């Protein structure tokens, strides 16, 4: 089960640098997680200041 980034995202980019598999990229107004690449490690959720990455 992959993580996804909610609309709470403030586009700070903290999550992108933390992802060990490069599943996070800059989207239109918020960052997005590629579900096919995500390994469900939760590293992104641990660094997000607004708790935008959530497990689906």
TORTORMAR-220013 format. One record per atom (N, C-alpha, C, CB): x, y, z; residue in one letter; residue number from 1; chain; atom name. Coordinates in steps of 0.2 Angstrom, whole numbers, plus 5000, padded with zeros to 4 digits. Each point is the difference from the previous one (the first is absolute). Glycine has a CB too. Example, Ala and Ser with C-alpha at 12.3 -4.5 7.8 and 13.67 -1.06 7.14 Angstrom:
ATOM; X; Y; Z; rest; nr; kette; atom
ATOM; 5066; 4972; 5039; A; 1; A; N;
ATOM; 4996; 5006; 5000; A; 1; A; CA;
ATOM; 5004; 5006; 5000; A; 1; A; C;
ATOM; 4991; 4994; 5006; A; 1; A; CB;
ATOM; 5007; 5011; 4990; S; 2; A; N;
ATOM; 5004; 5006; 5001; S; 2; A; CA;
ATOM; 4996; 5005; 5003; S; 2; A; C;
ATOM; 5006; 4997; 4990; S; 2; A; CB;
//
This chain:
ATOM; X; Y; Z; rest; nr; kette; atom
ATOM; 5004; 4994; 5000; X; 1; A; N;
ATOM; 4996; 5006; 5000; X; 1; A; CA;
ATOM; 5005; 5006; 5000; X; 1; A; C;
ATOM; 4990; 4994; 5006; X; 1; A; CB;
ATOM; 5009; 5010; 4989; X; 2; A; N;
ATOM; 5004; 5006; 4999; X; 2; A; CA;
ATOM; 4997; 5006; 5004; X; 2; A; C;
ATOM; 5004; 4996; 4989; X; 2; A; CB;
ATOM; 5001; 5009; 5013; X; 3; A; N;
ATOM; 4998; 5006; 5003; X; 3; A; CA;
ATOM; 4997; 5005; 4994; X; 3; A; C;
ATOM; 5009; 4999; 5009; X; 3; A; CB;
ATOM; 4987; 5006; 4993; X; 4; A; N;
ATOM; 4998; 5005; 4995; X; 4; A; CA;
ATOM; 5001; 5007; 5004; X; 4; A; C;
ATOM; 4992; 4992; 4994; X; 4; A; CB;
ATOM; 5008; 5013; 5003; X; 5; A; N;
ATOM; 5001; 5007; 5003; X; 5; A; CA;
ATOM; 4993; 5003; 4999; X; 5; A; C;
ATOM; 5012; 5001; 4997; X; 5; A; CB;
ATOM; 4986; 5001; 5009; X; 6; A; N;
ATOM; 4993; 5004; 5001; X; 6; A; CA;
ATOM; 5000; 5007; 4997; X; 6; A; C;
ATOM; 4997; 4992; 5010; X; 6; A; CB;
ATOM; 4998; 5011; 4990; X; 7; A; N;
ATOM; 4999; 5007; 4998; X; 7; A; CA;
ATOM; 5003; 5005; 5005; X; 7; A; C;
ATOM; 4990; 4997; 4994; X; 7; A; CB;
ATOM; 5012; 5000; 5012; X; 8; A; N;
ATOM; 5003; 5004; 5005; X; 8; A; CA;
ATOM; 5008; 5002; 4998; X; 8; A; C;
ATOM; 4992; 4994; 5009; X; 8; A; CB;
ATOM; 5010; 5003; 4986; X; 9; A; N;
ATOM; 5007; 5001; 4998; X; 9; A; CA;
ATOM; 5001; 5008; 4999; X; 9; A; C;
ATOM; 5001; 4988; 4994; X; 9; A; CB;
ATOM; 5005; 5014; 5009; X; 10; A; N;
ATOM; 5002; 5007; 4999; X; 10; A; CA;
ATOM; 5006; 5001; 4995; X; 10; A; C;
ATOM; 4996; 5002; 5012; X; 10; A; CB;
ATOM; 5005; 4993; 4984; X; 11; A; N;
ATOM; 5006; 5000; 4995; X; 11; A; CA;
ATOM; 5007; 5002; 5003; X; 11; A; C;
ATOM; 4991; 5002; 4991; X; 11; A; CB;
ATOM; 5010; 4996; 5015; X; 12; A; N;
ATOM; 5007; 5001; 5003; X; 12; A; CA;
ATOM; 5005; 4996; 4997; X; 12; A; C;
ATOM; 4995; 5004; 5010; X; 12; A; CB;
ATOM; 5004; 4990; 4987; X; 13; A; N;
ATOM; 5005; 4995; 4998; X; 13; A; CA;
ATOM; 5003; 4996; 5004; X; 13; A; C;
ATOM; 5001; 5008; 4992; X; 13; A; CB;
ATOM; 4998; 4992; 5015; X; 14; A; N;
ATOM; 5003; 4996; 5005; X; 14; A; CA;
ATOM; 5000; 4993; 4998; X; 14; A; C;
ATOM; 4998; 5009; 5009; X; 14; A; CB;
ATOM; 4996; 4989; 4989; X; 15; A; N;
ATOM; 4999; 4993; 4999; X; 15; A; CA;
ATOM; 5004; 4997; 4994; X; 15; A; C;
ATOM; 4988; 5002; 5005; X; 15; A; CB;
ATOM; 5013; 5002; 4990; X; 16; A; N;
ATOM; 5003; 4998; 4994; X; 16; A; CA;
ATOM; 5007; 4998; 5002; X; 16; A; C;
ATOM; 4993; 5007; 4993; X; 16; A; CB;
ATOM; 5011; 4996; 5010; X; 17; A; N;
ATOM; 5007; 4999; 5002; X; 17; A; CA;
ATOM; 5000; 4994; 5005; X; 17; A; C;
ATOM; 5003; 5012; 4998; X; 17; A; CB;
ATOM; 4992; 4986; 5005; X; 18; A; N;
ATOM; 5000; 4995; 5005; X; 18; A; CA;
ATOM; 4999; 4993; 4997; X; 18; A; C;
ATOM; 4997; 5008; 5009; X; 18; A; CB;
ATOM; 4999; 4992; 4985; X; 19; A; N;
ATOM; 4998; 4994; 4997; X; 19; A; CA;
ATOM; 5006; 4996; 4997; X; 19; A; C;
ATOM; 4989; 5005; 4997; X; 19; A; CB;
ATOM; 5012; 4988; 5006; X; 20; A; N;
ATOM; 5006; 4996; 4998; X; 20; A; CA;
ATOM; 4999; 4997; 4993; X; 20; A; C;
ATOM; 5001; 4998; 5012; X; 20; A; CB;
ATOM; 4993; 5002; 4985; X; 21; A; N;
ATOM; 4999; 4998; 4993; X; 21; A; CA;
ATOM; 4999; 5005; 4995; X; 21; A; C;
ATOM; 4996; 4989; 5006; X; 21; A; CB;
ATOM; 5003; 5017; 4996; X; 22; A; N;
ATOM; 4999; 5005; 4995; X; 22; A; CA;
ATOM; 4993; 5000; 4997; X; 22; A; C;
ATOM; 5012; 5000; 4997; X; 22; A; CB;
ATOM; 4983; 4998; 5008; X; 23; A; N;
ATOM; 4993; 5000; 4997; X; 23; A; CA;
ATOM; 4996; 5006; 5001; X; 23; A; C;
ATOM; 5000; 4989; 5004; X; 23; A; CB;
ATOM; 5003; 5017; 4998; X; 24; A; N;
ATOM; 4997; 5006; 5001; X; 24; A; CA;
ATOM; 5002; 5005; 4995; X; 24; A; C;
ATOM; 4999; 4998; 5013; X; 24; A; CB;
ATOM; 4997; 5006; 4984; X; 25; A; N;
ATOM; 5002; 5005; 4995; X; 25; A; CA;
ATOM; 4995; 5006; 5001; X; 25; A; C;
ATOM; 5004; 4991; 4992; X; 25; A; CB;
ATOM; 4998; 5014; 5006; X; 26; A; N;
ATOM; 4996; 5007; 5000; X; 26; A; CA;
ATOM; 4994; 4999; 4995; X; 26; A; C;
ATOM; 5011; 5007; 5004; X; 26; A; CB;
ATOM; 4983; 4994; 4999; X; 27; A; N;
ATOM; 4995; 5000; 4996; X; 27; A; CA;
ATOM; 4997; 5007; 4999; X; 27; A; C;
ATOM; 4997; 4989; 5004; X; 27; A; CB;
ATOM; 4997; 5011; 4994; X; 28; A; N;
ATOM; 4996; 5007; 4999; X; 28; A; CA;
ATOM; 4997; 5002; 5006; X; 28; A; C;
ATOM; 4998; 4997; 4988; X; 28; A; CB;
ATOM; 5006; 5007; 5016; X; 29; A; N;
ATOM; 4997; 5003; 5006; X; 29; A; CA;
ATOM; 5002; 4996; 5006; X; 29; A; C;
ATOM; 4991; 5005; 4994; X; 29; A; CB;
ATOM; 5011; 4989; 5006; X; 30; A; N;
ATOM; 5002; 4996; 5005; X; 30; A; CA;
ATOM; 5005; 4994; 4997; X; 30; A; C;
ATOM; 4989; 5003; 5007; X; 30; A; CB;
ATOM; 5014; 4994; 4998; X; 31; A; N;
ATOM; 5005; 4995; 4998; X; 31; A; CA;
ATOM; 4995; 4993; 4999; X; 31; A; C;
ATOM; 5010; 5005; 5006; X; 31; A; CB;
ATOM; 4993; 4991; 4990; X; 32; A; N;
ATOM; 4996; 4994; 4999; X; 32; A; CA;
ATOM; 5005; 4993; 5001; X; 32; A; C;
ATOM; 4992; 5007; 4992; X; 32; A; CB;
ATOM; 5005; 4988; 5009; X; 33; A; N;
ATOM; 5003; 4994; 5001; X; 33; A; CA;
ATOM; 4998; 4995; 4995; X; 33; A; C;
ATOM; 5001; 5002; 5013; X; 33; A; CB;
ATOM; 5004; 4995; 4984; X; 34; A; N;
ATOM; 4999; 4995; 4995; X; 34; A; CA;
ATOM; 4998; 4993; 5004; X; 34; A; C;
ATOM; 5008; 5006; 4991; X; 34; A; CB;
ATOM; 4986; 4992; 5008; X; 35; A; N;
ATOM; 4998; 4994; 5004; X; 35; A; CA;
ATOM; 5004; 4994; 4998; X; 35; A; C;
ATOM; 4989; 5005; 5001; X; 35; A; CB;
ATOM; 5013; 4994; 4993; X; 36; A; N;
ATOM; 5003; 4995; 4997; X; 36; A; CA;
ATOM; 5007; 4999; 5003; X; 36; A; C;
ATOM; 4993; 5001; 4989; X; 36; A; CB;
ATOM; 5010; 5005; 5013; X; 37; A; N;
ATOM; 5007; 5000; 5002; X; 37; A; CA;
ATOM; 5001; 5000; 5008; X; 37; A; C;
ATOM; 5003; 5006; 4989; X; 37; A; CB;
ATOM; 4992; 4997; 5014; X; 38; A; N;
ATOM; 4999; 5000; 5007; X; 38; A; CA;
ATOM; 5001; 4993; 5004; X; 38; A; C;
ATOM; 4993; 5011; 4999; X; 38; A; CB;
ATOM; 5011; 4989; 5006; X; 39; A; N;
ATOM; 5001; 4994; 5003; X; 39; A; CA;
ATOM; 4997; 5000; 5007; X; 39; A; C;
ATOM; 5011; 4998; 4994; X; 39; A; CB;
ATOM; 4985; 5007; 5007; X; 40; A; N;
ATOM; 4996; 5000; 5007; X; 40; A; CA;
ATOM; 5004; 5001; 5006; X; 40; A; C;
ATOM; 4991; 4993; 4994; X; 40; A; CB;
ATOM; 5015; 5010; 5005; X; 41; A; N;
ATOM; 5005; 5000; 5006; X; 41; A; CA;
ATOM; 4998; 5006; 5005; X; 41; A; C;
ATOM; 5009; 4996; 4993; X; 41; A; CB;
ATOM; 4987; 5009; 5005; X; 42; A; N;
ATOM; 4998; 5005; 5005; X; 42; A; CA;
ATOM; 5005; 5006; 5001; X; 42; A; C;
ATOM; 4993; 4991; 5005; X; 42; A; CB;
ATOM; 5013; 5009; 4992; X; 43; A; N;
ATOM; 5005; 5005; 5001; X; 43; A; CA;
ATOM; 4997; 5007; 4998; X; 43; A; C;
ATOM; 5009; 4991; 4998; X; 43; A; CB;
ATOM; 4987; 5009; 4997; X; 44; A; N;
ATOM; 4997; 5007; 4998; X; 44; A; CA;
ATOM; 4996; 5002; 5006; X; 44; A; C;
ATOM; 5000; 4997; 4988; X; 44; A; CB;
ATOM; 4996; 4999; 5015; X; 45; A; N;
ATOM; 4995; 5002; 5005; X; 45; A; CA;
ATOM; 5004; 5003; 5006; X; 45; A; C;
ATOM; 4991; 4991; 4996; X; 45; A; CB;
ATOM; 5014; 5006; 5005; X; 46; A; N;
ATOM; 5004; 5002; 5006; X; 46; A; CA;
ATOM; 5003; 5007; 5000; X; 46; A; C;
ATOM; 5003; 4988; 5001; X; 46; A; CB;
ATOM; 4998; 5014; 4993; X; 47; A; N;
ATOM; 5004; 5007; 4999; X; 47; A; CA;
ATOM; 4995; 5005; 4998; X; 47; A; C;
ATOM; 5010; 4994; 4997; X; 47; A; CB;
ATOM; 4984; 5005; 5001; X; 48; A; N;
ATOM; 4995; 5005; 4998; X; 48; A; CA;
ATOM; 4997; 5004; 5006; X; 48; A; C;
ATOM; 4997; 4992; 4991; X; 48; A; CB;
ATOM; 5004; 5015; 5008; X; 49; A; N;
ATOM; 4998; 5004; 5006; X; 49; A; CA;
ATOM; 4992; 5001; 5000; X; 49; A; C;
ATOM; 5011; 5006; 4999; X; 49; A; CB;
ATOM; 4986; 4991; 4996; X; 50; A; N;
ATOM; 4992; 5001; 5001; X; 50; A; CA;
ATOM; 4997; 4993; 4999; X; 50; A; C;
ATOM; 5001; 5012; 4995; X; 50; A; CB;
ATOM; 5003; 4983; 5006; X; 51; A; N;
ATOM; 4997; 4993; 4999; X; 51; A; CA;
ATOM; 4996; 4999; 4994; X; 51; A; C;
ATOM; 4999; 5000; 5012; X; 51; A; CB;
ATOM; 5003; 5002; 4982; X; 52; A; N;
ATOM; 4997; 4999; 4994; X; 52; A; CA;
ATOM; 5000; 4993; 4997; X; 52; A; C;
ATOM; 5002; 5012; 4998; X; 52; A; CB;
ATOM; 5004; 4985; 5003; X; 53; A; N;
ATOM; 5000; 4993; 4997; X; 53; A; CA;
ATOM; 4996; 4995; 5005; X; 53; A; C;
ATOM; 5012; 5002; 4995; X; 53; A; CB;
ATOM; 4984; 4994; 5002; X; 54; A; N;
ATOM; 4996; 4996; 5004; X; 54; A; CA;
ATOM; 4999; 4993; 4996; X; 54; A; C;
ATOM; 4993; 5010; 5005; X; 54; A; CB;
ATOM; 5007; 4985; 4999; X; 55; A; N;
ATOM; 4999; 4993; 4997; X; 55; A; CA;
ATOM; 4993; 4999; 4997; X; 55; A; C;
ATOM; 5009; 4996; 5009; X; 55; A; CB;
ATOM; 4991; 5001; 4986; X; 56; A; N;
ATOM; 4994; 4999; 4996; X; 56; A; CA;
ATOM; 4996; 4994; 5003; X; 56; A; C;
ATOM; 5004; 5006; 4990; X; 56; A; CB;
//
